[in-house]
């Protein structure tokens, strides 16, 4: 599917849990994956949470191409960088939908 690019999403995934020789868990390492995407603003207002010296409450929809990620794609958060607005911020993933007909993935934050 053709994605109309207007930004970049940097997804943060946690590595699988590894254990040392004594059976103690090792610290997990965040894996970063940078993907071109289409960012759509679903809502944005200034009456929400206090962040960086201002109030902000917003939700976004991110559309990415299915071929840009592997089968183990399971991000916990994403940093959005818009072509015109610059760095939008880092958000927790709320929902992921896989669309096999259009070979795309839609992510809500």
Secondary structure, DSSP 8 states (H G I E B T S, - for coil): ------EEEEEEEE----B-TTS-B----EEEEEEEEEEEEEEEEEEEEEETTEEEEEEEEEEEEGGGS-TT---SEEEEEETTTEEEEEEE--EEEEETTTTEEEEE-
